[in-house]
Amino acid sequence: MWYPGWLLLSDAGSNLNLRMEKQTETGTFREETNEEWMRFALLSAGLGTWNMDPVNKEVKWDDRCRELYGFPEGHVIEYQDILKYIHPDDKARVDQAVTNALKSESGGNYSVRFRTIGAKDKKLRWLDCKGKAYFHPDGAAYRFSGTSQDITREIEDREREELMIALVENSPDYMAAADNQGRFFYMNSAGKRLLGISDSFDITSLTNKDLFHPDDFTFMEEEVYPHLLGGRKWSGNIHIQHTQTKERISCYADFIVIREPGSDKIIGRGATLRDLRPALQAKREQQKLLALLENSRDFVSLSDDNGIVSYVNPAGLQLVGLDTVEEAKRPNTEFLFPEAVESIMKEINAAITEKGQWSGEVNYRNFKTGEAIPVFATTMRVIDSATGVSQGRATISRDLRQEKAIRQQQTENRAELERMVEMRTSELKKAN
């Protein structure tokens, strides 16, 4: 009975023959195969073969090797011509490797990875070349041969992998991966900082349970892990626990399953967490600011760069006779009297463009009564501190009616007092 398959034992030196082996029930025998078997084996491995005469520097190669270097048809080529099509950044290194291999004291071994730019197709390829030089007793090389393999895909995959690792490692969010038992095998720098873990700490000694308060881990077991065991993603808000301070940290989480390449077998879990504390703090600050605006006695409004009002506080709505913020969402020019719009907006826009803000007295109109309401207004450009992009304008206006009424009353009182003094002075003069 024949056992299936042939076993490759070795090449046979310069003749590129293979020694193959078959086994029978009674023993083993070897036979020499022809060159077709060698070409088949090399083709299967994606290898091209080359042979250089160290004396005249002529290189012979097979079709695959010629293809890898991007040369047109032809079997023999000068070594110096080959160097012309090696990437400039790699040429000196390759030439030095060849020179070293042709020295008997080096042992004749040659192994180098480099880029070529195809002589005909101009395509960039990464090659892995290995070879061996053979020497006469006097140390002179008489033969230098070997193989070339296209590793462009390998290099590109590795570069993409390194890029992805760099992106993950430099992400501001926590990213980590654990096996099916919940034991970590990776955590990025942001994750370690979030949890108070030093870079030198052995992350494999941690499990998922170490990152949660007992109550929070119960939630994970009951709500999150069942989704992952079913091969589904889970997203939502969770709390993790700082390993040193024991602070519970609010996070938005995305949990996924990690599958074995080429199959549906689940081999681990991955997680991305975003620290919600900055957002929650910003929200609290916004709420404080909103409370301040909501309780202000002055008119406060916000509008976009096109002048469309998006917000007016309660005092502002009352001032101009509107009942809801939705009613206030209109061009800001409608808050002014039509005959004053062109001149005042021209003045306001020029000041904001030049200085970033405008202040002055203007009349608003009450939408219900049509009353002219004198106000002292300040309008300013609102800039996003993170991006430097304009977010629109904010306006704060103080109702001047009471102030004007007081000033008018004071003027009238002063005039009345002056009239009375004048009358009394006139009476005294007559009496004398």
Rosetta blueprint (number, residue, H / E / L):
1 M L
2 W L
3 Y L
4 P L
5 G L
6 W L
7 L E
8 L E
9 L E
10 S E
11 D E
12 A L
13 G H
14 S H
15 N H
16 L L
17 N L
18 L E
19 R E
20 M E
21 E E
22 K E
23 Q E
24 T E
25 E L
26 T L
27 G E
28 T E
29 F E
30 R E
31 E E
32 E E
33 T L
34 N L
35 E H
36 E H
37 W H
38 M H
39 R H
40 F H
41 A H
42 L H
43 L H
44 S H
45 A H
46 G L
47 L E
48 G E
49 T E
50 W E
51 N E
52 M E
53 D L
54 P L
55 V L
56 N L
57 K L
58 E E
59 V E
60 K E
61 W E
62 D L
63 D H
64 R H
65 C H
66 R H
67 E H
68 L H
69 Y H
70 G L
71 F L
72 P L
73 E L
74 G L
75 H L
76 V E
77 I E
78 E E
79 Y H
80 Q H
81 D H
82 I H
83 L H
84 K H
85 Y L
86 I E
87 H L
88 P H
89 D H
90 D H
91 K H
92 A H
93 R H
94 V H
95 D H
96 Q H
97 A H
98 V H
99 T H
100 N H
101 A H
102 L L
103 K L
104 S H
105 E H
106 S H
107 G L
108 G L
109 N E
110 Y E
111 S E
112 V E
113 R E
114 F E
115 R E
116 T E
117 I E
118 G L
119 A L
120 K L
121 D L
122 K L
123 K L
124 L E
125 R E
126 W E
127 L E
128 D E
129 C E
130 K E
131 G E
132 K E
133 A E
134 Y E
135 F E
136 H L
137 P L
138 D L
139 G L
140 A L
141 A E
142 Y E
143 R E
144 F E
145 S E
146 G E
147 T E
148 S E
149 Q E
150 D E
151 I L
152 T H
153 R H
154 E H
155 I H
156 E H
157 D H
158 R H
159 E H
160 R H
161 E H
162 E H
163 L H
164 M H
165 I H
166 A H
167 L H
168 V H
169 E H
170 N L
171 S L
172 P L
173 D L
174 Y E
175 M E
176 A E
177 A E
178 A E
179 D E
180 N L
181 Q L
182 G L
183 R E
184 F E
185 F E
186 Y E
187 M E
188 N L
189 S H
190 A H
191 G H
192 K H
193 R H
194 L H
195 L H
196 G L
197 I L
198 S L
199 D L
200 S L
201 F L
202 D L
203 I H
204 T H
205 S H
206 L L
207 T E
208 N H
209 K H
210 D H
211 L H
212 F L
213 H L
214 P H
215 D H
216 D H
217 F H
218 T H
219 F H
220 M H
221 E H
222 E H
223 E H
224 V H
225 Y H
226 P H
227 H H
228 L H
229 L H
230 G L
231 G L
232 R L
233 K L
234 W E
235 S E
236 G E
237 N E
238 I E
239 H E
240 I E
241 Q E
242 H L
243 T L
244 Q L
245 T L
246 K L
247 E L
248 R E
249 I E
250 S E
251 C E
252 Y E
253 A E
254 D E
255 F E
256 I E
257 V E
258 I E
259 R E
260 E L
261 P L
262 G L
263 S L
264 D L
265 K L
266 I E
267 I E
268 G E
269 R E
270 G E
271 A E
272 T E
273 L E
274 R E
275 D E
276 L L
277 R H
278 P H
279 A H
280 L H
281 Q H
282 A H
283 K H
284 R H
285 E H
286 Q H
287 Q H
288 K H
289 L H
290 L H
291 A H
292 L H
293 L H
294 E H
295 N L
296 S L
297 R L
298 D L
299 F E
300 V E
301 S E
302 L E
303 S E
304 D L
305 D L
306 N L
307 G L
308 I E
309 V E
310 S E
311 Y E
312 V E
313 N L
314 P H
315 A H
316 G H
317 L H
318 Q H
319 L H
320 V H
321 G L
322 L L
323 D L
324 T L
325 V H
326 E H
327 E H
328 A H
329 K L
330 R L
331 P E
332 N H
333 T H
334 E H
335 F H
336 L E
337 F L
338 P H
339 E H
340 A H
341 V H
342 E H
343 S H
344 I H
345 M H
346 K H
347 E H
348 I H
349 N H
350 A H
351 A H
352 I H
353 T H
354 E H
355 K H
356 G L
357 Q E
358 W E
359 S E
360 G E
361 E E
362 V E
363 N E
364 Y E
365 R E
366 N L
367 F L
368 K L
369 T L
370 G L
371 E L
372 A E
373 I E
374 P E
375 V E
376 F E
377 A E
378 T E
379 T E
380 M E
381 R E
382 V E
383 I E
384 D L
385 S L
386 A L
387 T L
388 G L
389 V L
390 S E
391 Q E
392 G E
393 R E
394 A E
395 T E
396 I E
397 S E
398 R E
399 D E
400 L L
401 R H
402 Q H
403 E H
404 K H
405 A H
406 I H
407 R H
408 Q H
409 Q H
410 Q H
411 T H
412 E H
413 N H
414 R H
415 A H
416 E H
417 L H
418 E H
419 R H
420 M H
421 V H
422 E H
423 M H
424 R H
425 T H
426 S H
427 E H
428 L H
429 K H
430 K H
431 A H
432 N L
